[in-house]
Amino acid sequence: MPLPKPVFPHVSSEGGPILIGDFKALLSWRGVANEHDYLSLDPILAVADPNQIVLNGNRSIVWSFGGSGTADLVKLAHNRLSIVRIWPDSRLTRAQVDEAIAIAAGTEHNPKAVGRIDISCGYLLAIWAPEDAASIRFPPDPSKGNGIPGLSMGGAGAYVEFPSGQYEVEASDWKGRDHNITKLDLKLSQ
């Protein structure tokens, strides 16, 4: 499988989980602006992390990927996506980190099924869970890149065009020689 170009949309967290799902379905999310929304994640994550959640009638995923940091969205095929969180050795260059992300995205390493995501609008959105999605506009403007403007911090939301359908989600993590990886893989259900 050819490696994707090492320029990835990404979603950042300053701690706390991210939400991943259908772009339009996640627009109903109010994060900390509606205490009930944000606090509803604790019991879900206490059962399993990552875990499935239903938002606006669509299955989505909530994932607390290990503290503050960034997860990169790597589209591997028309209907396949990996979301990769890496903890690289500080001696790695940016190019080496990007290469490790690309390799990890295409690698299967003891995956565990965690749920499904329903995409109905043709776009997947990943957003830091404390954010209020009320100001996010649909459809997104691709001339502004894959980030979501107007959030509390840069990188707190990103999207990719993704075909409508039901996607199986698998989680895996492993330690490499000079980095640790945790990731989610989305594959179109057969």
Backbone torsions as a table, in degrees:
resi	resn	phi	psi	omega
1	MET	NA	128.3	179.1
2	PRO	-68.7	145.2	179.4
3	LEU	-74.1	141.5	175.9
4	PRO	-69.7	159.9	176.3
5	LYS	-62.7	135.9	-176.4
6	PRO	-80.5	56.1	170.3
7	VAL	-132.9	106.2	-168.9
8	PHE	-117.8	137.6	165.8
9	PRO	-62.0	150.6	-178.7
10	HIS	-144.3	158.1	175.1
11	VAL	-125.1	133.5	-177.4
12	SER	-110.5	154.6	177.0
13	SER	-133.9	139.8	171.8
14	GLU	-99.6	30.2	-173.6
15	GLY	108.4	151.0	-176.6
16	GLY	87.9	168.2	-171.1
17	PRO	-81.9	169.3	168.7
18	ILE	-114.5	157.5	174.8
19	LEU	-112.3	140.9	-179.1
20	ILE	-132.8	125.3	179.7
21	GLY	-179.1	-165.5	178.4
22	ASP	-61.5	130.5	-176.1
23	PHE	-52.0	-53.3	-176.9
24	LYS	-66.5	-36.6	-179.8
25	ALA	-64.4	-37.6	-178.7
26	LEU	-74.6	-11.4	179.1
27	LEU	-66.6	-16.2	177.6
28	SER	-81.7	-8.9	-176.7
29	TRP	-73.4	133.4	-179.4
30	ARG	-114.3	-1.8	175.0
31	GLY	54.3	-135.3	-179.1
32	VAL	-74.7	-12.5	175.7
33	ALA	-65.7	-26.4	173.7
34	ASN	-123.2	100.5	-173.9
35	GLU	-51.0	-36.4	179.9
36	HIS	-60.5	-43.9	179.8
37	ASP	-55.6	-57.0	-173.3
38	TYR	-66.1	-43.9	-178.4
39	LEU	-68.4	-20.6	178.7
40	SER	-66.7	-17.3	-177.9
41	LEU	-76.4	-30.2	-176.4
42	ASP	-55.4	-52.2	-179.5
43	PRO	-66.5	-29.8	178.4
44	ILE	-67.5	-45.2	179.5
45	LEU	-72.5	-23.5	177.0
46	ALA	-67.3	-28.5	178.7
47	VAL	-77.3	-46.5	-179.0
48	ALA	-161.4	146.7	177.2
49	ASP	-138.5	112.0	3.5
50	PRO	-75.1	165.4	-179.4
51	ASN	-148.2	160.3	179.1
52	GLN	-83.4	146.7	176.3
53	ILE	-142.5	149.0	177.0
54	VAL	-105.1	122.7	178.8
55	LEU	-125.4	122.7	178.2
56	ASN	54.1	37.6	177.5
57	GLY	82.8	-0.8	-178.9
58	ASN	-113.8	137.4	174.7
59	ARG	-69.3	133.0	179.6
60	SER	-135.3	179.2	179.1
61	ILE	-125.4	137.9	170.3
62	VAL	-111.2	133.9	-173.0
63	TRP	-144.9	122.0	173.5
64	SER	-101.5	98.8	-167.1
65	PHE	-86.4	28.1	170.4
66	GLY	101.6	36.1	177.1
67	GLY	99.5	-170.2	-177.9
68	SER	-66.6	148.4	-179.9
69	GLY	153.1	-163.6	-173.3
70	THR	-131.4	140.5	172.8
71	ALA	-116.7	134.5	-177.8
72	ASP	-98.9	136.0	178.1
73	LEU	-95.1	115.6	-175.9
74	VAL	-117.6	109.4	179.3
75	LYS	-82.5	114.6	-176.2
76	LEU	-90.5	-28.5	-179.8
77	ALA	-156.6	176.0	-179.4
78	HIS	-51.0	-39.0	-175.2
79	ASN	-127.4	32.6	179.0
80	ARG	-141.0	132.4	-176.2
81	LEU	-141.1	142.4	171.2
82	SER	-119.6	142.3	174.3
83	ILE	-116.4	112.4	-167.9
84	VAL	-113.4	126.8	171.9
85	ARG	-111.2	123.0	-177.0
86	ILE	-119.8	142.7	170.1
87	TRP	-116.6	93.5	-175.9
88	PRO	-85.4	155.5	169.7
89	ASP	-62.5	139.5	-175.8
90	SER	-63.6	-14.8	179.9
91	ARG	-82.9	-10.7	-179.6
92	LEU	-74.4	141.3	175.4
93	THR	-79.1	166.6	177.4
94	ARG	-58.4	-41.2	179.1
95	ALA	-63.5	-39.0	178.8
96	GLN	-68.2	-37.9	177.1
97	VAL	-64.5	-45.7	178.7
98	ASP	-60.5	-39.8	177.8
99	GLU	-64.6	-41.7	178.5
100	ALA	-63.8	-38.6	177.4
101	ILE	-63.1	-46.4	-178.9
102	ALA	-62.6	-42.0	179.0
103	ILE	-66.8	-44.4	179.9
104	ALA	-61.4	-38.7	-179.2
105	ALA	-59.0	-36.6	-178.1
106	GLY	-92.9	6.4	-176.4
107	THR	-105.6	134.5	173.4
108	GLU	-98.6	129.4	-177.9
109	HIS	-141.7	90.6	-179.6
110	ASN	49.4	57.2	-177.6
111	PRO	-67.9	147.6	178.1
112	LYS	-124.5	127.4	178.9
113	ALA	-65.4	133.5	-178.9
114	VAL	-124.4	-8.7	179.6
115	GLY	150.5	-159.8	-179.9
116	ARG	-137.0	157.6	173.3
117	ILE	-124.3	133.7	175.1
118	ASP	-100.4	121.5	174.3
119	ILE	-109.7	120.3	-179.8
120	SER	-119.8	-17.2	-175.6
121	CYS	-102.3	-2.0	179.1
122	GLY	88.9	8.1	178.0
123	TYR	-141.4	140.5	172.9
124	LEU	-103.1	137.2	177.6
125	LEU	-119.3	137.2	171.0
126	ALA	-121.3	128.9	-175.0
127	ILE	-142.5	142.0	175.0
128	TRP	-64.3	126.2	-170.2
129	ALA	-58.7	-30.9	176.8
130	PRO	-66.8	-16.2	-176.2
131	GLU	-69.8	149.5	173.5
132	ASP	-97.4	118.4	-176.3
133	ALA	-83.0	4.9	-175.9
134	ALA	-59.2	-31.9	-176.3
135	SER	-88.6	-4.9	-178.1
136	ILE	-77.5	134.3	-178.0
137	ARG	-102.9	144.0	175.0
138	PHE	-122.1	138.0	-1.5
139	PRO	-76.7	158.7	178.8
140	PRO	-68.9	156.8	179.0
141	ASP	-97.7	102.4	-176.2
142	PRO	-63.5	-17.6	178.6
143	SER	-68.9	-14.2	179.9
144	LYS	-100.5	12.2	-179.3
145	GLY	84.4	-170.1	-176.1
146	ASN	-95.0	1.4	178.4
147	GLY	-82.5	164.7	178.5
148	ILE	-108.0	112.5	-179.4
149	PRO	-75.1	160.5	172.4
150	GLY	83.3	8.5	177.7
151	LEU	-87.7	174.2	-173.4
152	SER	-65.4	-23.4	176.8
153	MET	-148.3	152.8	176.9
154	GLY	-61.6	140.0	177.0
155	GLY	82.9	5.3	-177.1
156	ALA	-77.5	-1.9	177.3
157	GLY	-158.4	145.6	177.6
158	ALA	-151.7	158.9	179.5
159	TYR	-139.7	161.2	171.2
160	VAL	-139.4	146.6	172.4
161	GLU	-69.1	132.0	-174.1
162	PHE	-150.7	131.3	-174.2
163	PRO	-62.0	147.2	176.7
164	SER	-62.8	143.8	179.0
165	GLY	156.2	-178.1	176.5
166	GLN	-103.3	129.4	-176.0
167	TYR	-117.2	129.8	172.2
168	GLU	-77.3	140.2	-179.8
169	VAL	-118.6	128.2	177.4
170	GLU	-122.6	144.1	178.3
171	ALA	-114.0	146.6	173.5
172	SER	-153.5	158.1	174.1
173	ASP	-152.0	154.6	179.6
174	TRP	-163.7	165.4	177.6
175	LYS	-109.4	126.5	174.5
176	GLY	-97.7	-176.7	179.8
177	ARG	-64.2	-38.7	-175.7
178	ASP	-132.1	21.3	176.5
179	HIS	-167.0	158.6	171.7
180	ASN	-114.8	145.5	-177.0
181	ILE	-128.8	140.4	162.6
182	THR	-133.7	139.4	-175.3
183	LYS	-154.2	161.0	172.1
184	LEU	-117.5	140.7	175.2
185	ASP	-118.0	130.5	177.1
186	LEU	-110.9	124.2	179.3
187	LYS	-131.2	136.0	179.0
188	LEU	-58.8	129.9	179.0
189	SER	-67.3	144.3	-179.4
190	GLN	-82.6	NA	NA
